[in-house]
Amino acid sequence: MTNRARADFRPYVYAACHLANTASLLLLSNLTNLLAMNSSGLDFLAFARTMFLPWCALLPSNTS
């Protein structure tokens, strides 16, 4: 689509990656969260509690 519109694809790739990562912040389905949880030494529930407020703060910005 960006090629057809002759637009720069980079902002769209960045936005898609940012939205996907933010939406899955509480999930352990992405590598970033697995690495962060492993290096923090927290179990799943402690990690989820730690990430809950940042997830709540970022989620409304992804719905527009």
GROMACS elastic network, one bead per residue, 0.5 to 0.9 nm:
[ bonds ]
;  ai    aj funct       b0    kb
    1     4     6  0.51511   500
    1     5     6  0.61475   500
    1     6     6  0.83382   500
    1     7     6  0.84295   500
    1     9     6  0.87571   500
    2     6     6  0.57027   500
    2     8     6  0.64862   500
    2     9     6  0.56666   500
    2    12     6  0.85953   500
    3     7     6  0.63229   500
    3     8     6  0.79486   500
    3     9     6  0.77632   500
    4     7     6  0.77868   500
    5     8     6  0.88464   500
    6     9     6  0.88405   500
    8    11     6  0.69771   500
    8    12     6  0.80303   500
    9    12     6  0.54946   500
    9    13     6  0.63262   500
    9    14     6  0.87856   500
   10    13     6  0.51428   500
   10    14     6  0.61236   500
   10    15     6  0.85648   500
   11    14     6  0.50999   500
   11    15     6  0.60748   500
   11    16     6  0.85902   500
   12    15     6  0.50703   500
   12    16     6  0.60968   500
   12    17     6  0.85687   500
   13    16     6  0.51822   500
   13    17     6  0.61808   500
   13    18     6  0.85223   500
   14    17     6  0.52380   500
   14    18     6  0.60330   500
   14    19     6  0.85551   500
   15    18     6  0.50620   500
   15    19     6  0.60345   500
   15    20     6  0.84903   500
   16    19     6  0.52412   500
   16    20     6  0.61149   500
   16    21     6  0.85695   500
   17    20     6  0.51732   500
   17    21     6  0.60713   500
   17    22     6  0.84929   500
   18    21     6  0.52506   500
   18    22     6  0.60226   500
   18    23     6  0.84650   500
   19    22     6  0.51902   500
   19    23     6  0.59493   500
   19    24     6  0.84983   500
   19    59     6  0.88338   500
   19    62     6  0.62457   500
   20    23     6  0.53381   500
   20    24     6  0.62736   500
   20    25     6  0.86547   500
   21    24     6  0.53198   500
   21    25     6  0.61387   500
   21    30     6  0.76791   500
   21    32     6  0.84809   500
   22    25     6  0.50856   500
   22    26     6  0.85720   500
   22    55     6  0.69622   500
   22    58     6  0.68065   500
   22    59     6  0.70522   500
   22    62     6  0.80008   500
   23    26     6  0.78284   500
   23    27     6  0.84933   500
   23    55     6  0.75734   500
   23    58     6  0.82317   500
   23    59     6  0.65587   500
   23    62     6  0.77561   500
   24    27     6  0.50782   500
   24    28     6  0.76496   500
   24    29     6  0.71977   500
   24    30     6  0.73140   500
   24    33     6  0.86934   500
   24    55     6  0.86281   500
   25    28     6  0.77442   500
   25    29     6  0.88567   500
   25    30     6  0.83683   500
   25    33     6  0.70329   500
   25    48     6  0.87547   500
   25    51     6  0.71246   500
   25    52     6  0.83344   500
   25    54     6  0.84999   500
   25    55     6  0.61504   500
   26    29     6  0.87621   500
   26    33     6  0.79854   500
   26    47     6  0.82501   500
   26    48     6  0.57720   500
   26    49     6  0.88168   500
   26    51     6  0.63687   500
   26    52     6  0.68080   500
   26    55     6  0.70015   500
   27    30     6  0.73047   500
   27    33     6  0.74989   500
   27    48     6  0.81273   500
   28    31     6  0.76415   500
   28    32     6  0.85629   500
   28    33     6  0.57178   500
   28    34     6  0.58775   500
   28    37     6  0.86427   500
   28    44     6  0.84481   500
   29    32     6  0.87996   500
   29    33     6  0.74252   500
   29    34     6  0.75752   500
   30    33     6  0.56844   500
   30    34     6  0.65263   500
   30    35     6  0.89262   500
   31    34     6  0.50104   500
   31    35     6  0.61136   500
   31    36     6  0.84883   500
   32    35     6  0.52800   500
   32    36     6  0.61010   500
   32    37     6  0.85585   500
   33    36     6  0.50006   500
   33    37     6  0.59344   500
   33    38     6  0.83510   500
   34    37     6  0.52595   500
   34    38     6  0.60430   500
   34    39     6  0.85798   500
   35    38     6  0.50972   500
   35    39     6  0.60518   500
   35    40     6  0.84473   500
   36    39     6  0.52964   500
   36    40     6  0.60138   500
   36    41     6  0.87087   500
   36    47     6  0.88462   500
   37    40     6  0.52012   500
   37    41     6  0.64033   500
   37    42     6  0.59317   500
   37    43     6  0.72483   500
   37    44     6  0.75153   500
   37    47     6  0.62810   500
   38    41     6  0.55573   500
   38    42     6  0.70285   500
   38    43     6  0.82707   500
   39    42     6  0.80738   500
   40    43     6  0.87894   500
   40    47     6  0.83104   500
   41    47     6  0.88619   500
   42    45     6  0.79189   500
   42    46     6  0.56647   500
   42    47     6  0.55909   500
   43    46     6  0.54416   500
   43    47     6  0.60462   500
   43    48     6  0.85561   500
   44    47     6  0.51266   500
   44    48     6  0.60210   500
   44    49     6  0.85942   500
   45    48     6  0.50090   500
   45    49     6  0.61092   500
   45    50     6  0.85378   500
   46    49     6  0.51205   500
   46    50     6  0.61626   500
   46    51     6  0.86754   500
   47    50     6  0.50479   500
   47    51     6  0.61969   500
   47    52     6  0.85286   500
   48    51     6  0.51632   500
   48    52     6  0.58708   500
   49    52     6  0.52249   500
   49    53     6  0.78264   500
   50    53     6  0.71681   500
   50    54     6  0.81485   500
   51    54     6  0.55431   500
   51    55     6  0.60884   500
   51    56     6  0.86972   500
   52    55     6  0.51184   500
   52    56     6  0.61904   500
   52    57     6  0.86917   500
   53    56     6  0.50078   500
   53    57     6  0.61563   500
   53    58     6  0.86528   500
   54    57     6  0.50383   500
   54    58     6  0.61823   500
   54    59     6  0.85129   500
   55    58     6  0.52284   500
   55    59     6  0.58674   500
   56    59     6  0.53970   500
   56    60     6  0.72867   500
   57    60     6  0.67278   500
   57    61     6  0.78166   500
   58    61     6  0.55158   500
   58    62     6  0.68415   500
   59    62     6  0.52832   500
   59    63     6  0.68329   500
   60    63     6  0.54126   500
   60    64     6  0.74919   500
   61    64     6  0.63451   500
